[in-house]
Amino acid sequence: MDKEIKQVDLVIIGGGPAGLAAAIYGGRAKLNIILLEEKIVGGQVRNSYTIENYPGFESIQGGKLADIFQKQVESLGVVIDEFDLIQNIKISDCDKTVETESYIYKSKAIIIATGASPKRLPLPEESKYAGKGVHYCAICDGAMYNGKRIAVVGGGNSALEEAIFLTKFAEKLFIIRRHDYFNGEKTLIEAVINHPKIEVLFNENVEALKGDNFLEQVVLKNKKTGELTKLDLDAIFGYIGTEPKTTGLDKYLILNKQGYIVTNEDMETNIKGVYAAGDVREKKYRQITTAVADGTIALLNAEKYILQQKK
């Protein structure tokens, strides 16, 4: 059967903070919008146990904040389509078509807010132990390791936050850090350093993963001395950065060497009427607040473009 073709003003691809902020402003502007999200609305925010740096909330669980965003979007009449995977995208100055498993959307403008996903640990054994001791979402998988020995790899805010969260379950928590410093906020660093369950292993790289069917041990190599040591573990959680979700977009959009979409300060890409917002675009800081700002700017400029197209 031929898929139904739907004419809309705007397609927003991605239901994280950037896409949701754009949807809120677009809903208030009475635009005909479809927001496409391949998984669950909320993006990486939903995987954060506690958020303490978003204005208006001294402390809030990531899932609750995502629910608030979604409820506000839906109250404005914006249609959110979850789990309808995008099969094809064709974008140019004159044609903007997004095909999902269910529909074909013809749009006047597009905002790409697909975000980024955690980088996998660069080890040949990673795939063998994926989901069997190697994980990337503490709130999703941490409870599996109650009373166990857990390690977190990384040194930024995400690694520090998730390490603190995982102490709810871990008998012992290790932070494996390849440098002798952290890149996170001072309050988080202090909380980690002073936590009785946490031991920080500075200047260490993970060289190998070992175990039969499940992870049992990691091999570490000290950057300064070259010494190899073995650490018995039940689970390791990677927080070594993110990779943009831009698969297939390089045919149309200018991406940087890391695969992030290049935009100007108005969130405009190299194609007229196509904008990028949030973690998927080239930028220095990636926070919830900066994603929301990106989504707002993208929508305000997209609205102007759409109105011009209607004349």
N, C-alpha and C positions, 0 to 999 in steps of 0.2 A: 504494500500500500504506500502511496505517496504521502509524505509528511505534510501536515498542515503548515502553511506559511503565515507567520504573524508579523504584521507591521507594527513597529514600536518606535518611540522617540529615542530610547536609550537602552542599551544592554550594558549592565554592570557585571563583569566577570570576577567573582570572588566575594565571599561573604565574611571577610575579616573586618577589623575596624575601619580601614580605608573605604572598602566597598559599602559598608553599612552607613558611614558618615555621608558618603555621596548619595545613598538612597534616601536618607532623611531629608537632605536639602532638595533632592529631586522630587520627593513626595510632596513637600511643602510648595514646590513650584508647579505642582499638578502636571508633571510630565508623565507620559505613558512609559513605565519602566518595567523591565524584567531583570531581576538579580539572579544570576546563576551561581550555584555553589555545588561543587562536585562531592563534597563531604557534608559535615555538619556546620551550620552557620556559627561564626565566632572566630574561626581561624586559630592561630596559636594562642590567642587570649584564653580560649576554652581549656587549653592544656596547662594553664598557669594556676597553681593552687591558690596563691594569695597575691593580690596586686595592691601595692601601697604607694604608688606614684601617679595615680590617675586623679586629676582634680575632682573634688566633690565627694570622694570616698577615702576616708582615712585608711581603711583596709576592706577589701572585698574579694571574694573568690572569683577566679577568672570565669567560671561557668555562669555565675550569677550576673556578672557584668555583660557577658555575651547575650544572656537572656533579655536583659534590659534593652540592649541595642536592638535586638530582633523584634521585641514587642513594640518599640517605638516606630521602627520601620513599617511593620505590618499595620499599625494603627493609622498610618498615613496612606494606606491603600496600595502600597508597593507590593508587587507579586514576587515572592521568593520561591525559587524552584531548586530544591535540594536533591542531590543524588541523580540529577539528569546530566549525564556526562556529555561533554562537548566532543563531537566527532570530527568537526571540520570548521575552520575559520578562513574566510576570505575577506581581506580588508585592503582598501585603496582609498584614494581621495573621493572617488565616486560611488564605490560599492562597499557596504559593510554587512556581511552575512555571517551569522553564527548558527551552525547546525548542531543540535543535540540529538540524543537518542529518540526524543519525542517530537521535536518541532524544528522548523527552520525560521530563524528570526532575521528580518530585514530591518536594519536600524539606521537612524540618521547619525548616531554617534555611539562610541563605545568607550567605556572606562575599564581598563585592565587593572585589577587589584588582586591578582592571584597569589600574592605573597611569596614566601620562601619556605622551604622545608629543611629540616636538620641535615647537616652533612653527615654522611656515614663515616665510621671509623675506617681509615685507609689501611686496612689489614686484609690479607688474603683469606683469613678465616672468618671474616665478618659475616658473610652470608650463611655459613654453617651454623653459627650460634644466634642468628637474628631471631628474636622472640624466644630464645632458649638461653638467656643470660645476657644478651646484648640488646639494649633498648635505647630509645630516644625520647620517651615521654614518661616522666616520673609519676604524674597523676594518673596515667593510664595503667601503668604496670608495676608501680612501686609496691602495692599491697601484696603482690605475689611473693615478696621476699621478706616477710615478717620474721624477725629474729635472725636474719642472715647477714652475711658480710657483703657490703655493696660499695662500689666505687663510682665516682663521677669524674669524667675527663673534661677538662676545660678550665677557664679562668675568668670568664665574664660574668655579668649579672645572672644570666640564665643558669649557668653552672652552679653559682653560689646559692641562688634561690632554690633550685631543685635539690641541692645537697642538703640544705636545711629541712626541706620538706621530707626527704627520704629518711631522715633520722627518726621519723615517727615509726618506721618499720625496722630499720637496720639495727642489728646488735652492734655493729661497728661500721663506720662510714669513712672511706678514704677519698680524698680529692687528689687526682693525679694531674699535675700541672707541669708543662714542659719548660716554663720559665721560673724565675725565683720571685715573681710578683703576680698580683691579680690585676685585672682590668675593671673590676666592679666598683660599685659604690662603697664608700667607707663604712657605712652602717652594716652592709652585708658582710664585708670583709671581717669586721670586728665580731659579728655574730658567728661566723665560721671559725675564726681563730680561737674564740673562747668557748666553743661548744664542746662539751665533754665527750661526745661520741665521735667527733670528727678528728681525723688525722690528715694533715696536708703533706703530700709528697712533692716537694718542689724539684725542678730540674729533671723530671722523669718523663720519658716517652714510653708508650705502650708499644712493644716490639712484636708480641705474639699473643694469641689466645689459645688456651689448651683445655682439653676435657674430652670425654667420650661423646655422649649425646648432648650434654649440656655443658655450659661454661663451668670450669672448676678452678682455673688458674690463669693469671696473666704474667707475661715476662716483661719486666721493665728494664730500660737502659738509662743510666744516669748520663745526662748531657755533658757534665763536667769531667767525670772520671771514666766514663765508658763502662762502668761496672754493670753487670747483668744480675738482676735479682728476680725471684719468683714471689708472687703474692697470691695466696689462696683467696678466691672470691666466688660468690654465688651469682653476682650480676654486675654489669658495668653499664653505665648510662653516659652516652656521648653528647656533649654540648660544645662542639668545636667550631661552631659557625653555621651558616645557612647557605642554601643554594636556591636561586630564584626559579620559580615555576614559569618558564618561558619556552617550553618545548614547542617547536613548530612556528614560533613567532619570528625567528630569525629570517624567514623568507620575506617578511614585510617590514619589520621594525629594526632600527639601529640599536644594537646591544653593545655593551662594553665587553672587555675581555673575560669578565667573570659571568657574563650572561644576563646582567641586569639591563633593563630598558632605559635608554637615554632619553631624558626629557629636559625641557627648560623649566623655569620657575613657575610657569603656568600649567605644568604637568602635560604639556603638549608633546607628542611624539613627532616623528618625521612625516606622519600621515595626517592630513587634515581631518579633524573630527574624532581622532583616536587619542586617548589620554591614558596615562599610567599613574598609579597612586599607591603609596604604601611601600612595603618591603620589596616589592618586585622591581622598583625603579632604582636607578643609580643615585645614591645619596650617602651622606656621612653618618647620620644617626638614624637608627631604627627603633623607635619606641611607639607605644600605643598612641601617645599624643601627637607624634609627628605623622603617623599614619592617618589619624583623623583629620589633621590639617591638610594633608595631601588630598584626601577624598573630598574635602570641602572645596578646595581650590579647583580640583578637576571638574567637579559638578558645576560650579559657577561659570567656568569657561565653556563647558559642554553645553550648558543652557543657552548661552549667547550664540553658540554655533548652531544649535538646533533651531532657535528662533529665526536666524538668518536663512536657514534652509527652507523654512515654512513660508517665507515671503515670496 
